[in-house]
């Protein structure tokens, strides 16, 4: 057994690339493994790569001297490569390798790069199926662990606790449309592509995984289960847990949804709403979204569903009062957002609204389907002239030129890279300081992928609209652009949005609104303790792209 790759490995690898470019039968070469990721590569790293040829016959025709001894190489036809590592394939376990894969040679039509990209992310349906299956498996292992501990079976309990971890990791990544990383890459993913969920930040997740693996700690298992259940409910997977019924009481603490103070408080709010507005809704589950407040599915005895949103922040009532007439105005123009069936405040001053239930699926990342659909909605916002004091153009100006909310100072103080980004942003927006941004469009205010429900290729509903106001519709377009840049959006989707903006945006609209959204998201990451380095570089690249 050798300790490092032999010099012959590097020679063979170089030979492969030269041969691939000269042999018409070779359609592509893909480098995978740690050598494809600069920060993970070591002197011990092997050369792992895939050679894609046109047909199965070509594999048989390749001379023995091209079998690439001393390297881990797969030679495969294009058709077989399309199936390789995908669901139901014998080597589906190897799919994560394509998250970091590098295409070193490709056919003229880019087929290999396209296939690599499709392997590197979960489709919406894949994410839905995988997350539900993994959650069910996680619940099963966790339940067995705690039941064995209750029955005095210590070793058995610890084994089940350890078996729950792979299912847990698969589910929390799939809920975000991502592939579970190899264990070697887990820390890299948590640092460089941090989750928006605070429960899955490095400092919160890893110590608990270690405690479960080393001792099967029951209190930690219950705490982690509570976090998983809460997140799953907000992502629309509550039915996986409710199917287990009362058995889950063994794993629950006071902080899990069925027992939480927030759940009980929500029931009291709903009781008041039912009495005041002569409704008959029952509380069903917490929903995805609701970033401005909690969002809950409610249902009448006849099965009619709606969404309850309420907040313990009494100041939020102003947002509700401002948004209510704008919702009516926007819907009259065909802008897709749920109707408000009731709204107001409880006797304690807690604001609420009952909305129509809107179906649809959320794109996990900015993709071409979402970009095309969103542009149709954004175009409807042009020239609406909403009557409201909520002025997003004034807000954008204050963020960029007066550091409102301290977004810029937070990013600048985070690191030399953050300071350089803020300097770049200020230089690129300086000429628009005296430009009055238009305020005659309708603005949603938080137009991110989580708030856009799709049916087919159309937007069925835009939710979380309490911050709706006037301003430039390019504030909403810039929100999508910023999310796409910072959270692995498809290049084509970013280009679609940029092309629209460059054609229709007035001077300063795109530059200033995009600066606001990028600064806000970067400050959000920094305040959550995530490593913002990769996001700062992505934000800088986007700013330079529109220069």
C-alpha positions, 0 to 999 in steps of 0.5 A: 500500500502506497502512502501518496499517489505515485508520480505515474498517477499524475502522468496518467491523468495528464495523458487522459486529458490529452487523449480525451481531447484528441479522440472523437469517441470521448465526450467528456472527462469529469474529475471527482473526489477531493482533487476536484475541491481545492480546499479538500485536496491533500498530498494523499488524494487519489485521482478519481475521474470518469471518462464518458464515451459515445457508445458502449461499443467504444468502451470495448474498443479502447486499447488496454493501454488506456485502462489508466492503471494507478488511477481510479477511473470509470469509463462509461457511455453517455447513456449510462452516465445519465443514469449513473449515481441517480435514484435506483442506480446501484451506485446512487451512494456516489451522487454527492461526488458531483456536487464538487465535480469538475468537468475537464472536457466536454462535448460541443453541446455541453451535454456532460456539464448539463448531466453533472449539474443535474446530479449535483442537486435534487429536483423538487420531487426528489427532495420531497420524496427523499426528505419524507423517507429519511424523516420517517427512517430517522423517527424510527431509529430515534424511537427505537433508541429511546424505547430500548433505553426505557427497557434497560437495553443500553447497547441496543439503544446506543446502536439505534441512536447511531443509526439515526444520524445518517437518516437525520443528515439526509433529511435536513439536507433534503429539506433544503433541496441538497444532497447529504454530503459525505461525512468528510465534507459535512463540516465543509458544507456547514461552513461554506454553504450554511443553512438558514436554519439556526438549528443546523449551524455548525456550533449547534449541530455538530456537538449534538451529533458527537454526543449522540454518537459517543454516548447515545445521550437521551436528553440530546436526542430529545432536543435534536428530535424537537428541532427536527420536528419543528423544522419539518413542520415549517417545511410542510412535512408535518404529516410524517410526524403526525402519522406516528401519533402518540408514540412520539410522546416518548421523544418529545419535550416541552419544546416540540410542536404538540406541547409547545407554548407557542402552539397553545398560544396559537390555539387561543388566538384561533379561538378568539378569531373563530368567536369574533369572525364567526368561523369554525377553524381548527389548528392543524399544523405549522406551515413552511414560510411565515417569516414575518410571523408564524404560519399555520394550516387551519381547517373547518369541520367540512374540510375547508382549509385556510392559513392563520398568521399571527405575531407576538410582536404588537408593532407588526399590527401596523404592517397588517393594517398597511398591507390589507388594502394593498392585498385587495388592490393587487388581487384586483389587478390579477397579482397572485396572492391569497385573499385575506378572509379576516384580520385584526388584533386580539384583546392583548394586541397580537395582530393576526390574519386568516388567508385563503390556502394556496397550493403549490410547490417551492423551488429549492433554489433559483432556477429557470422555471422560477425566474420565468414565472416570477418575471410575469408577476413582477411585470404586473407590479409596474405602475400600480401606484399603491397608496401607502406609506411603506416606501421601499425605494426610500428604504433602499436609498437609506440602506445604501447611502446612510447605512440604515439597519447597519447592514453595510457596517456589519459586513465591512467589520466581518472580515477583510473580504467583507470590507472589500465588498462594501467598498466595491458596492459603494463605488458602484452605487456612488453615481446614483446617490442623487438619483430619485428611485421610482416609487410607482410600482408595487413591491412585495418586500420579501420576494424570495423563493420560499415565498413563491408557490408554483403550479407547473410553470406559473406562480400560483401565489406569492405569500408573506405579503405583509411588508407590501408597499410602493417602490421599484419592482426591481427591489423584488427582482433583486431579492431573487437575484441575491438569493440566487447568487448566494444560495447556488442558483442556476446560472441560466436563471440569474441571466434571465433576471439580469436580461430583464433588468438591463432592458427595463430598469431605469438608472440606479434601480437595479444597482441600488436595490441589489446592493440593499438585498445583498448587504441584508442577506450577508449581514443576516449570515454574519449575525447567525455566526455563519462563515460568510466568505463564499457568500461575499465572493458570490455577491462581489461577482454578481455586482461586477456582472452588472457593471 
